[in-house]
Amino acid sequence: MTENNPTPEVTFSVESVPADALTLLGVIRADIQAQLLKVLTSTDERAHVLVSVVKNGVFVSSIIEGKDGKFRFGDINPESIYELYKLKTQQFSAEKGAWFSVQFTTAADGFITQTSYNYDKQIYSGATPEEWYIAPEVETESYNSPWDVVDYKEDIEEFPRKEDAIPEWLRTPDWLKNN
């Protein structure tokens, strides 16, 4: 599971994982920090890691921001994939549903300084963290979305939300009528 190579289907095994969201988040953050420490150098300013769990798939992208302002991809492979799915399940709310992705921002030493959840934006594989949420004019192999609209709709079926919490780009009259 590397940049531009999402794992479309993941079979989650039943194993002993923490039951509460706060402990799950701690396990995930520790895993991501450990992975980033393998790729961060003294010339790096910060790292950005995007993890998207949609349907039964997982997409991970990490971008390292250098002190010179340039970006490069970081090749990380979090081991806490099942915990990410469990976290999404634990954080599910009937009001707003479940998040599509979570973004971690770290300092140069790998310490996570910010965690933000995305409930309404489609994600793309971009070369900067800002491009993760901007649709390209033309999708290419190096800049595309790991999920299509059907994947997002199936995710919302699994984690329902109030109609006003459904993103505009997912709204179609027929789909809203049937859900």
RORO-334781 format. One record per residue: residue number from 1; residue in three letters; x, y, z of N, C-alpha, C in turn. Coordinates in steps of 0.05 Angstrom, whole numbers, plus 5000, padded with zeros to 4 digits. Example, Ala and Ser with C-alpha at 12.3 -4.5 7.8 and 13.67 -1.06 7.14 Angstrom:
BEGIN
<1 'ala' <5264 4886 5156> <5246 4910 5156> <5264 4934 5156>>;
<2 'ser' <5257 4955 5142> <5273 4979 5143> <5258 5001 5157>>;
***
This chain:
BEGIN
<1 'met' <5017 4977 5000> <5000 5000 5000> <5018 5024 5000>>;
<2 'thr' <5023 5036 4976> <5040 5059 4974> <5026 5081 4958>>;
<3 'glu' <5038 5104 4956> <5027 5126 4941> <5017 5117 4914>>;
<4 'asn' <4993 5124 4906> <4981 5118 4880> <4975 5088 4877>>;
<5 'asn' <4976 5073 4898> <4970 5045 4897> <4953 5037 4920>>;
<6 'pro' <4927 5046 4920> <4910 5040 4942> <4904 5010 4943>>;
<7 'thr' <4899 5001 4967> <4890 4973 4970> <4860 4973 4968>>;
<8 'pro' <4848 4965 4946> <4820 4967 4942> <4803 4952 4962>>;
<9 'glu' <4811 4927 4968> <4795 4911 4987> <4813 4901 5009>>;
<10 'val' <4805 4905 5033> <4821 4895 5056> <4802 4877 5072>>;
<11 'thr' <4812 4854 5079> <4797 4836 5097> <4807 4841 5125>>;
<12 'phe' <4790 4852 5142> <4798 4858 5169> <4795 4833 5186>>;
<13 'ser' <4817 4825 5198> <4817 4802 5216> <4808 4810 5244>>;
<14 'val' <4796 4792 5257> <4788 4797 5285> <4812 4791 5302>>;
<15 'glu' <4821 4812 5315> <4843 4809 5333> <4839 4827 5357>>;
<16 'ser' <4856 4825 5377> <4852 4840 5401> <4861 4869 5396>>;
<17 'val' <4843 4888 5394> <4849 4916 5391> <4834 4931 5413>>;
<18 'pro' <4845 4954 5420> <4831 4970 5440> <4802 4977 5432>>;
<19 'ala' <4785 4979 5452> <4756 4983 5446> <4749 5012 5445>>;
<20 'asp' <4763 5030 5458> <4755 5058 5458> <4771 5074 5438>>;
<21 'ala' <4758 5095 5427> <4769 5112 5406> <4795 5125 5414>>;
<22 'leu' <4797 5135 5439> <4821 5149 5447> <4845 5131 5448>>;
<23 'thr' <4842 5107 5457> <4864 5087 5458> <4871 5079 5429>>;
<24 'leu' <4851 5075 5412> <4856 5068 5384> <4872 5090 5371>>;
<25 'leu' <4864 5115 5375> <4879 5137 5363> <4908 5138 5373>>;
<26 'gly' <4912 5132 5398> <4940 5131 5408> <4956 5110 5395>>;
<27 'val' <4945 5086 5390> <4959 5064 5376> <4966 5073 5348>>;
<28 'ile' <4946 5085 5334> <4950 5093 5306> <4972 5115 5305>>;
<29 'arg' <4970 5135 5322> <4989 5157 5322> <5018 5146 5328>>;
<30 'ala' <5020 5128 5347> <5047 5116 5353> <5058 5101 5328>>;
<31 'asp' <5040 5087 5314> <5048 5072 5290> <5058 5091 5269>>;
<32 'ile' <5043 5112 5264> <5050 5132 5243> <5076 5146 5250>>;
<33 'gln' <5079 5154 5275> <5104 5166 5284> <5128 5148 5279>>;
<34 'ala' <5125 5123 5286> <5147 5103 5282> <5154 5100 5253>>;
<35 'gln' <5133 5100 5236> <5138 5097 5207> <5152 5122 5196>>;
<36 'leu' <5143 5146 5206> <5155 5171 5196> <5184 5174 5205>>;
<37 'leu' <5191 5164 5228> <5219 5166 5238> <5238 5151 5219>>;
<38 'lys' <5228 5132 5204> <5244 5118 5185> <5251 5134 5160>>;
<39 'val' <5234 5155 5154> <5238 5170 5129> <5245 5199 5133>>;
<40 'leu' <5241 5210 5156> <5247 5238 5161> <5277 5242 5164>>;
<41 'thr' <5287 5265 5154> <5315 5272 5156> <5318 5299 5169>>;
<42 'ser' <5343 5307 5174> <5348 5333 5186> <5341 5357 5168>>;
<43 'thr' <5336 5352 5143> <5329 5373 5124> <5298 5377 5122>>;
<44 'asp' <5283 5361 5137> <5254 5362 5136> <5242 5381 5157>>;
<45 'glu' <5220 5394 5149> <5206 5413 5166> <5183 5399 5180>>;
<46 'arg' <5167 5384 5164> <5144 5370 5175> <5135 5348 5156>>;
<47 'ala' <5117 5331 5165> <5106 5310 5148> <5076 5312 5149>>;
<48 'his' <5063 5303 5128> <5034 5302 5126> <5026 5274 5117>>;
<49 'val' <5009 5261 5132> <5000 5234 5125> <4970 5234 5123>>;
<50 'leu' <4960 5225 5100> <4931 5222 5095> <4925 5193 5094>>;
<51 'val' <4905 5185 5110> <4895 5157 5109> <4865 5158 5104>>;
<52 'ser' <4857 5145 5083> <4829 5144 5075> <4819 5115 5078>>;
<53 'val' <4798 5112 5093> <4785 5086 5096> <4757 5089 5085>>;
<54 'val' <4752 5078 5061> <4726 5080 5048> <4718 5052 5039>>;
<55 'lys' <4693 5045 5046> <4684 5018 5041> <4703 4999 5056>>;
<56 'asn' <4714 4979 5043> <4734 4962 5056> <4762 4967 5046>>;
<57 'gly' <4767 4991 5035> <4793 4997 5024> <4807 5017 5041>>;
<58 'val' <4834 5018 5038> <4851 5037 5052> <4870 5050 5032>>;
<59 'phe' <4873 5076 5034> <4892 5091 5017> <4909 5107 5036>>;
<60 'val' <4935 5105 5032> <4954 5120 5049> <4972 5137 5031>>;
<61 'ser' <4975 5162 5038> <4994 5179 5024> <5009 5195 5045>>;
<62 'ser' <5035 5197 5041> <5051 5214 5060> <5069 5233 5043>>;
<63 'ile' <5069 5257 5052> <5084 5278 5038> <5102 5291 5059>>;
<64 'ile' <5128 5292 5053> <5147 5305 5071> <5153 5333 5060>>;
<65 'glu' <5151 5352 5078> <5157 5380 5070> <5184 5388 5081>>;
<66 'gly' <5202 5395 5062> <5229 5402 5070> <5231 5431 5081>>;
<67 'lys' <5253 5437 5094> <5258 5464 5104> <5260 5484 5081>>;
<68 'asp' <5267 5474 5058> <5269 5491 5034> <5242 5496 5020>>;
<69 'gly' <5220 5484 5032> <5193 5488 5021> <5186 5468 4999>>;
<70 'lys' <5203 5451 4992> <5198 5430 4972> <5185 5406 4985>>;
<71 'phe' <5169 5392 4969> <5155 5368 4978> <5166 5343 4965>>;
<72 'arg' <5165 5321 4980> <5172 5295 4969> <5154 5274 4982>>;
<73 'phe' <5150 5252 4967> <5133 5231 4979> <5149 5215 4999>>;
<74 'gly' <5136 5208 5021> <5148 5190 5041> <5136 5163 5038>>;
<75 'asp' <5151 5143 5037> <5141 5116 5034> <5137 5103 5061>>;
<76 'ile' <5113 5105 5071> <5107 5093 5097> <5084 5072 5093>>;
<77 'asn' <5084 5053 5110> <5064 5032 5110> <5054 5027 5138>>;
<78 'pro' <5034 5042 5147> <5024 5038 5174> <5015 5009 5178>>;
<79 'glu' <5021 4999 5202> <5013 4971 5209> <4985 4971 5223>>;
<80 'ser' <4975 4994 5229> <4950 4996 5245> <4926 4999 5228>>;
<81 'ile' <4924 4985 5205> <4902 4987 5187> <4876 4979 5200>>;
<82 'tyr' <4876 4956 5214> <4851 4947 5227> <4842 4968 5248>>;
<83 'glu' <4862 4979 5262> <4855 4999 5283> <4843 5024 5270>>;
<84 'leu' <4852 5031 5246> <4840 5054 5232> <4810 5049 5226>>;
<85 'tyr' <4804 5025 5216> <4777 5018 5211> <4760 5018 5236>>;
<86 'lys' <4771 5007 5258> <4757 5007 5284> <4753 5036 5293>>;
<87 'leu' <4773 5053 5290> <4771 5081 5298> <4748 5095 5283>>;
<88 'lys' <4747 5090 5257> <4725 5101 5241> <4698 5092 5252>>;
<89 'thr' <4696 5066 5258> <4671 5055 5269> <4665 5067 5296>>;
<90 'gln' <4685 5070 5313> <4681 5082 5340> <4672 5111 5338>>;
<91 'gln' <4683 5126 5319> <4677 5154 5317> <4651 5160 5300>>;
<92 'phe' <4639 5140 5289> <4614 5143 5274> <4593 5157 5291>>;
<93 'ser' <4579 5176 5278> <4557 5190 5291> <4533 5190 5272>>;
<94 'ala' <4509 5185 5283> <4485 5186 5266> <4480 5213 5254>>;
<95 'glu' <4491 5234 5266> <4488 5261 5256> <4504 5265 5231>>;
<96 'lys' <4531 5261 5233> <4549 5268 5211> <4561 5244 5197>>;
<97 'gly' <4554 5220 5206> <4565 5196 5193> <4593 5189 5203>>;
<98 'ala' <4609 5179 5185> <4637 5172 5191> <4655 5187 5172>>;
<99 'trp' <4679 5192 5180> <4698 5206 5163> <4707 5190 5139>>;
<100 'phe' <4715 5204 5118> <4726 5190 5094> <4756 5188 5097>>;
<101 'ser' <4769 5207 5110> <4798 5206 5113> <4806 5222 5138>>;
<102 'val' <4830 5216 5147> <4841 5230 5170> <4869 5238 5162>>;
<103 'gln' <4876 5263 5169> <4903 5273 5162> <4918 5279 5188>>;
<104 'phe' <4943 5270 5188> <4961 5275 5210> <4983 5293 5200>>;
<105 'thr' <4989 5314 5216> <5012 5332 5209> <5031 5329 5232>>;
<106 'thr' <5057 5327 5225> <5077 5322 5246> <5099 5344 5244>>;
<107 'ala' <5113 5347 5266> <5137 5363 5267> <5160 5347 5254>>;
<108 'ala' <5183 5359 5252> <5206 5346 5239> <5215 5321 5254>>;
<109 'asp' <5209 5319 5280> <5217 5296 5296> <5196 5273 5295>>;
<110 'gly' <5175 5277 5279> <5154 5256 5276> <5132 5259 5296>>;
<111 'phe' <5134 5278 5315> <5113 5282 5335> <5088 5294 5321>>;
<112 'ile' <5065 5281 5325> <5041 5290 5311> <5030 5315 5325>>;
<113 'thr' <5028 5337 5310> <5019 5363 5321> <4990 5369 5314>>;
<114 'gln' <4979 5355 5294> <4952 5360 5286> <4939 5335 5274>>;
<115 'thr' <4914 5330 5281> <4898 5308 5270> <4872 5321 5261>>;
<116 'ser' <4865 5317 5235> <4840 5329 5225> <4825 5308 5209>>;
<117 'tyr' <4799 5308 5212> <4781 5289 5199> <4766 5302 5177>>;
<118 'asn' <4763 5287 5155> <4749 5297 5131> <4723 5281 5128>>;
<119 'tyr' <4700 5294 5130> <4674 5281 5127> <4661 5287 5101>>;
<120 'asp' <4672 5306 5085> <4656 5314 5062> <4672 5319 5036>>;
<121 'lys' <4698 5315 5036> <4713 5320 5012> <4723 5294 5000>>;
<122 'gln' <4721 5292 4973> <4733 5270 4959> <4763 5274 4959>>;
<123 'ile' <4778 5252 4961> <4807 5255 4962> <4820 5247 4935>>;
<124 'tyr' <4844 5258 4931> <4859 5253 4907> <4888 5248 4915>>;
<125 'ser' <4903 5236 4898> <4932 5232 4903> <4946 5256 4891>>;
<126 'gly' <4953 5275 4908> <4967 5299 4899> <4995 5300 4908>>;
<127 'ala' <5010 5320 4898> <5038 5323 4904> <5043 5341 4929>>;
<128 'thr' <5022 5354 4938> <5023 5370 4963> <4998 5364 4979>>;
<129 'pro' <4999 5369 5005> <4975 5363 5022> <4950 5378 5012>>;
<130 'glu' <4953 5402 5002> <4930 5417 4992> <4917 5403 4969>>;
<131 'glu' <4933 5389 4952> <4922 5376 4929> <4907 5350 4935>>;
<132 'trp' <4908 5341 4960> <4893 5318 4967> <4863 5323 4965>>;
<133 'tyr' <4855 5348 4966> <4826 5354 4966> <4817 5371 4942>>;
<134 'ile' <4834 5373 4922> <4827 5388 4898> <4825 5369 4874>>;
<135 'ala' <4802 5370 4861> <4798 5353 4838> <4815 5363 4815>>;
<136 'pro' <4830 5345 4802> <4845 5354 4778> <4827 5358 4755>>;
<137 'glu' <4835 5375 4736> <4819 5378 4712> <4818 5352 4696>>;
<138 'val' <4840 5338 4695> <4841 5313 4682> <4856 5294 4700>>;
<139 'glu' <4843 5271 4706> <4857 5252 4723> <4879 5237 4707>>;
<140 'thr' <4901 5234 4720> <4923 5219 4708> <4931 5197 4727>>;
<141 'glu' <4950 5180 4718> <4958 5158 4736> <4971 5169 4761>>;
<142 'ser' <4985 5192 4760> <4998 5202 4784> <4981 5221 4800>>;
<143 'tyr' <4957 5228 4789> <4940 5247 4804> <4911 5238 4799>>;
<144 'asn' <4901 5222 4816> <4874 5212 4813> <4861 5206 4840>>;
<145 'ser' <4836 5197 4839> <4823 5190 4864> <4823 5160 4868>>;
<146 'pro' <4830 5151 4892> <4830 5122 4896> <4801 5110 4897>>;
<147 'trp' <4781 5128 4901> <4754 5118 4904> <4736 5132 4883>>;
<148 'asp' <4716 5118 4874> <4696 5131 4857> <4672 5138 4873>>;
<149 'val' <4653 5151 4861> <4629 5160 4875> <4614 5137 4887>>;
<150 'val' <4613 5114 4873> <4599 5091 4883> <4612 5081 4909>>;
<151 'asp' <4638 5082 4911> <4652 5074 4936> <4643 5092 4959>>;
<152 'tyr' <4642 5118 4954> <4634 5136 4975> <4605 5132 4983>>;
<153 'lys' <4588 5127 4963> <4560 5122 4969> <4556 5096 4986>>;
<154 'glu' <4571 5076 4979> <4570 5051 4995> <4580 5055 5023>>;
<155 'asp' <4600 5073 5026> <4610 5079 5052> <4589 5093 5069>>;
<156 'ile' <4574 5111 5056> <4552 5125 5070> <4529 5106 5077>>;
<157 'glu' <4525 5086 5060> <4505 5066 5067> <4513 5050 5091>>;
<158 'glu' <4539 5044 5094> <4549 5030 5117> <4549 5048 5142>>;
<159 'phe' <4555 5074 5138> <4556 5093 5160> <4537 5116 5153>>;
<160 'pro' <4510 5112 5157> <4490 5132 5148> <4494 5158 5164>>;
<161 'arg' <4485 5179 5151> <4485 5205 5163> <4460 5221 5155>>;
<162 'lys' <4455 5242 5169> <4432 5259 5163> <4435 5270 5134>>;
<163 'glu' <4413 5274 5121> <4414 5283 5093> <4430 5308 5089>>;
<164 'asp' <4428 5327 5108> <4443 5352 5105> <4473 5349 5110>>;
<165 'ala' <4481 5326 5119> <4510 5320 5123> <4522 5305 5099>>;
<166 'ile' <4505 5299 5079> <4516 5286 5055> <4528 5307 5037>>;
<167 'pro' <4553 5304 5029> <4565 5324 5011> <4550 5328 4986>>;
<168 'glu' <4550 5353 4976> <4536 5360 4952> <4544 5343 4928>>;
<169 'trp' <4570 5337 4926> <4580 5322 4903> <4570 5293 4903>>;
<170 'leu' <4558 5284 4925> <4547 5257 4926> <4517 5257 4923>>;
<171 'arg' <4505 5280 4923> <4476 5281 4922> <4465 5277 4893>>;
<172 'thr' <4448 5258 4891> <4433 5254 4866> <4404 5249 4875>>;
<173 'pro' <4385 5259 4861> <4357 5256 4870> <4349 5227 4874>>;
<174 'asp' <4357 5209 4856> <4350 5181 4858> <4363 5168 4883>>;
<175 'trp' <4388 5174 4887> <4402 5162 4910> <4391 5172 4936>>;
<176 'leu' <4386 5198 4938> <4375 5209 4963> <4347 5197 4969>>;
<177 'lys' <4331 5193 4948> <4304 5183 4951> <4305 5154 4962>>;
<178 'asn' <4325 5138 4953> <4326 5110 4961> <4341 5105 4987>>;
<179 'asn' <4352 5126 5000> <4368 5123 5024> <4357 5139 5047>>;
***
